Structures are given as C-alpha cells and as structure tokens.
C-alpha cells in the first residue's frame, strides 16, 4: 500500500514491499508538484511489483546493462571483428542514451534513434552532396537485433516489462542486389593464368587458383594445411579459417556449416602435389620446419595476407586483359565460382553446401538473380516435358 507526504512544495510516495529474498524494503521517490503525479508513479511501481518486478533495480542504466549483457552473453565466443563491432555500437548508443535508465526508453525514442543512425546524422565528417553518408540496412538491422536481444534478457531479469524495440522499422541503404562476377570467358582466363603461375615462389597465384576452383573464402584458403588435402579422394577439408585482419592465427570458421568437404578435380590435386614438393625441397635447403604444415606459407616463411591475395588477383586479371572497371576482388572469385556452376545447371542445394552456407535461403538471397536465366531454361524443359505426356 502506497503512502504519500508533502515535503515543502513537492510530493513524495513510499511503497513498502518484500523482495524475492524475503527482505522488507521501501521504494520511494519525490519531486512531484502534484499529488496525483506521485499517485500515478506509485501505481506504476505497484503494477511492476505485481508482475514480479524489483523496484531496487529500476534505476539500472541502459549502458550499464548493455555492458553486463555483452560480458555475459557475447564476450569471448565471437570473432575479433564482431567484438569490435560491439564496441562501435556502444559508442553510438552512448551518444543518445548516456545516463538514461533502461526503463525510461520509449519505443518512439528507439525508432527515432534508428532513423538517425540509418541516416548517418552523426557522420559530420563523412558527407556527400546529398548530406551525411547513410548507413547500410545491414548494420542498422544488426544494431536493432543486438539491442532487441538485450531487451529480452532485461525482461527475463524483471528489469523491463515491455520491449521498446518491438515493431521498430529498420532503414538504411540496401546492399546491391547483384554481386560482381567475371563473365565465363574472363573467369576461365584468370583460372588458367593462376594455374600456370602458381608455385612455391608465387603462393598468391595458388590462392587465386584455389579460390576460383572451390569458392572458398580467403580466410579459409589461408588456413589450409597439407593435412586438409585428401589426395586419394580428391577432397579439400575446410575445418577452420585464418585471422588475416588481426594476425592472431587460426580461428573458427564463420559458421558451423562452413566446416565442410569440397570435392575438386584431379588437376587441382596434381597442382597442389607439385607445389608441396617445391615447398618441401625449399625447406630442406634452408633447414626450415613448419609445425603447422601451411599451404600458404611463402618463401619468407610467413603466411601470405589477404592483401597479397587481392594483389595477385589484380595482376592476373590485368594479364588476362580484363579492364579495371570489370575486375573483381578475391571475394568476387567466390561469386564467379557460383555463377559458373549455376550456368552449368548445378543444383543450388549442392552449391549451398559447397559454399558452407547455413541454409539454402542464404544462397538464394545472395545469388537468386543469377538463377533467373536458369529458371527460364528449366521452364522450357518443364513445358516440353508436359507436352510429351
């Protein structure tokens, strides 16, 4: 039962309650000009108590709980890139909600924050002719998703009783629907030139060749060891990736689905065996021993970087006569690999597994537009089959 008293010009409420540990406590707050305002506030506290809330936690700050949530649920089990993203997102949250209590955030405030975040209104130094540089829809969606997960945890902790992110609309620039790929002739040229140039002294060309032939991510190519090469069954085992950004060495694959076996042709295995022999001969001459047995270790005994891979690819594309505006990055090899497989009528489900996607919807979302021409061919086959019935 709430009690009220006037202290000078302002009203104060006091609500006695027993917490989960059986201890009797008092929730109080003053500064209300009208008694009715104090009564409304006390009623809100009593409603929270009925729902299992704890008024002693009502003053928890937004950023304090964000830090607790990150520490409990996110720290240590994500890549350095992802953990760095949490730090960046916190800076943006602080710019708007520093000092704010978690329970004081209203849905309309959160929506306005997302709108401003998407519009890039904080990017004073990054402007275009049209104004601040907008953020991608993907990063805005991640911001909303992370905070929504935090809010759900706060609800479970009885700090909140409603989700201020519920119904929030995510803005931002949509990523280009089409991925950049080499056409079939250019892709074939790059593959051939990479195979010709690949050697122990040109490990970058080997990385390009493997990227073209397997569709592997650059971090997966860099992490390959000779134990991952099954020369009997013509298979490459993808079991981990390489931290080429922070230089920490091996790290887990992007997702569990990324752990996979990729079938390759005997020609790929033959080329790898040749380079392995070159590498072992060089190690024998210098007395070097590689405990990790890395494929991508160069003549200076260091694993090449993603920058070196992209540089090697750029040189090979120029050698193939591909104009700069049509040239792709290493990740574009993955897209070109998929584009070629689709053009050859390879089943999209198999392609999805080959790429290491968690499910086929990811493959369809990224490469769906490449299937349009294939769909037309299949439609003609289907109608012809029905006519023959």
N, C-alpha and C positions, 0 to 999 in steps of 0.2 A: 504494500500500500504506500503510495507516494504522499509525502508531506511537503508543504511549501512555507516559505517565510520570506519576508521582505527585508532586505538589508540596504538601508538608505533608499535610493531611488530604484533599485533593481530587485527582481525576484529570483529566488533560488529553489530548486527542487532537490529532494533527497528520497532515494528509493532503496529500501533495505531488501537484501536478497541473500540466498545461500548458494555458494558456488558448488561445483562438482565434487570438491573435496570435503564438503560439509561445513565449510567455514562461512560465518556470517559476515557479510560485507555491506558497504553502503556506496551507491552510485549517486554522485551529486554534481550539479552544475549550476552556475549562476550567470548573472549579467543580462537577464531578460527584463525588458522595460514593462511588459505586460504579464500579468499572472497567467493569462490564457496561453501565452507563448511558452511559459515554463510548464504548464499543464500538458501542452502538446508534446513537448520534448520528453517529459516524464512518461507519457503514454507510449511513446516510441520505444523507450527503454524497457518498459514493462512488456511490450509486444515482443521485443527481442528475447527477453527472459523466457517467455512462454515457448519460444521456438528453440530454446536451448542455448541462447547466446550468453556471452560473458561480458558484462559492461566494462570489466577491468582491461579488456583487450580492445575496447572500442577506439582507443586513440592510436592504434597501430598505423604508422606512416606507410604510404604507398611504396616508397623506395626501400624502406626497411624490410617490408615483406617481400618485395622483389628480390632483394639480396638473399634473404633466407630461402626463398623458393629456388633460386639459381643454385645456391650452395647445396641444398638438399636433393634436388632432382636432376640438375644438369651438369654440375661441375665434375670434371674428371672422366666422363664417359663419352665426350664428344671430341671432334677434331679441334685443333687449334683455331682453324678458320671459324668454326661455329662458336667457340668460346669467345673469340674476338668480336664476333657479331653481337653477342650478348652485351659486351662492354659498350659497343657503339650505341645499341638500342637504349641502354640505360641513360646515356648522355642525353638522348632526345627526350626520354621520359622525365629526366630531371629538369630540363628546360621548361617544362609545362607544369609538372606536378611536385616539384621540390617543396617539402614541408607540408604537403597535403595528406590528410588522413585517408586511409584506404576506403573507409566507409562513406567518405564525403564525395567521391567521384560519381557523377551522374551520367547516364547514357548519352545525353546530348553533348556533354563536355568531351567524352571519349570520341564521339563522332566528329566533333569539330577538330580535335587533335589529329585524328586520322586524315581528315580533309587537308589540314595544313601540312602535315607530314608528307602526304602524297604530292601536294603542290610544290613542295620544296621551299616553303616560305622561310625556313631557317638558313637557306643557302644564299647568303648575301653576296658571297664572293664567286658563286657559280651561277651566273645569269646568262640568259640568251636574249635575243632581240624581243622575244615574247615575254621575258621576265625570268624568274628563278627556274632552274632546271628541275623538272618534275622527276619524281622517283618512279621506279618500275612498280607495276602492280604486284609483282612477286615479293619485293621487300616489304611493301605495305601490308600485304597479306601475312607475311611472317611476323611482323610486329603485332598485328591483331591476334594471331594464333598463339603466340607466346604469352601475351597478357591474358588472353582468354583461359589458357591452361592455368596460369597463376591464380586467376579469379576463382576457378573451380576448386583449387586447393584451399583458397581462403574460405570458400563456402563450407567445405568439409571441416575446416578448423573453427567454424562458427564465428568467423570474423565478418562475414558478409552473408546476406540472406537473399540477394538477387545479383544477377550477372549484368554489370553495366556494359559489357561488350556484346550482349545478346542483340541480334538484329543489325549490328554495325555493318555499314556498306564500305567496301574496300575500293578505293580509287587508285590512280596511278596509270602509268603508261604500260600498255600491254606489250609483251615481248613480241618481236616479229614472228608472225605465224609460219614463215618459211625459213628453213635453215639453209646456210650457204654450202653448196656442194660443187664439186667438179663434175663436168659432164663426162660421159663414159670414156671418150677418147683421151681426154686430158688425164683422167684418173688412171687409165691404163698406162699412159706415158710416164706418169710420176712413179707408179709402181715398178715399171720396168727399169727406169733410171736408178731408183733406190736399190733395186736388187743388184744392178751392175756395180754400183758404187760402194755398197755395204762391205765393210771389212773391219778388222780389229782397229785399224787406224781411221776408220770412218764410221764410228758407232752411231752417230746421228742419223746416217742414211739407213742403218739397220733398224733404228727406232721407227723411222718413217715407213719402212717396208712392213714391219710388224703391225703398225697402226693401220695401214691400208689393207692388209690381208686378214686382220682379225677384228677390227673395230674397237680395239681396246683403248681405254683412256690412257693418257700419257703417264699418269701416276702408276697405272697398272703395268705398263710396259717397263718403266724404270725399276719396278720392284722385282722383275723376273730373275730367278736364279736358274742355274742349269738343271737343278733337280725338278724344276717345273716343266721341263721339256721331256715329253714322253715320245722318244724316237721310235718305239715299237708300234704304238697305236696312232701315231701322228696327232698328238693332242698337246695343247698348252694348258697347264693348270694355273688358274688365276686364284690366288689364295690371300693376297694382301696388296697393299699399294705403297707408294713411296712419297714421303713428305718432301716434295721439291720446293715448297714455299718457305718453310722454316728450317729445313735441313736437319730434322730430327731422326731421319732414317725410316725404317719400316713403320707402317701404321695399318690399322684395319682397312678393309675395303669400304667403299662408300656405303653400301648396304650389305646385308647378309646374302641377298640374291646375287650380288656381284661376285661372290665366290662360285666359280663355275669352271667347266672344261670347255675349251674351244677347239673344235676339230680344224685341222689345217691340211694342206696338200703335202705330198711327199717332197715337192720342190722347196717348200718352206723349211722342212726339217733338214733337207740336204744343205741348204744355205746356212742354217744355224750350226750344223755339224762342222762345216768348213771354218766358220768364224771361231767356233770353240777351239778347233785345232790351232788356229792362228794365235788365239789368246794364250793357250797353254804353252805354246812354243816361246812366246814373248816372255811369259812369266818364268819359264825355265832359264832363259838367257839372263834375266835380271835378278833371279832369286826371290821374286815376289810371291807371296802366298795369300790368296784371298779366302778368308774363313767363310765368307758368305756365298762365294761362287756366283757373283753377279754377272748377268749378261752385259749390262750397260756400263761396265767399268772401262774407262778409256785407257790410253797408253800412259797416262799420268796417274793411273790407279785411283781415280775418283769417278763416282757415278755421275754421268752427264746430267745437265739440268734441263728443265722444260724449255728454257730459252734456247739452249743449244739444239734441241729437237726442232723447234719452230724455225730457227735459222737454217738448219739443214733442209727443212721442207721448202723454205722460201727459195733457196738456191736450186733445188731440184725442179721447182715449178718454173723458175726463170730459164733453166737449161731446157725445159720442155717447151719453151716459147709461150707460156701462159701469161697474159697481161696482168699487171699488178692488181688492177681492179677486180679481176676474176680469181685471184689467188686466195687460198684458204689458210686457216691456222691448223695446228695439229688436231684440235677437236673436230675440225671440218673433215678430217680423214674418216672419223667415226661416222659422220653424217653421209659422206660419199660412199663408204662401205655399205651402209644400209640402203642408200639409193640404188646402188648397183644390184644388190641382192633382190630388192623389190622388182627392179626392171627385168630380172631373170625369173620372176614368178615364184621366188622362195616364200614359203609360208610365213606370215607375220608372227605367228606364235613362236616358231623356231628362232626367228630374228630377235624377238624379245628376250628369249633365253640366252641367245648368243651374246647379246649386249649386256646381260646382267641386270635387266630391269626387274623391279619387284613384281610387276604385273603388266599385262598387255595394254592396259589403259594408258600407261605412261608412254609406251611405244606409239600407240595410236595418236596420242595428243601431240607428240613431237613430230611424227612422220606421217600423220594421216593424209596430208596434202599430196605426199608422194605416191599414195595408193590410188589417187583418182584415175590416172591413166590405166593402171592395172585393173581397176574396177570395171572400166569400160570394156576391156578385153574379156574379163570374166562374164560380163553381162551378155556379150555377143555369144560366148560359149554356151551360156545357160539357155538363151533363147533358141540357139541352133539345136541344142540337145532336146528341148521340149518339142521343136518342130519334127524331130526324128522319131518322137514317141508314137 
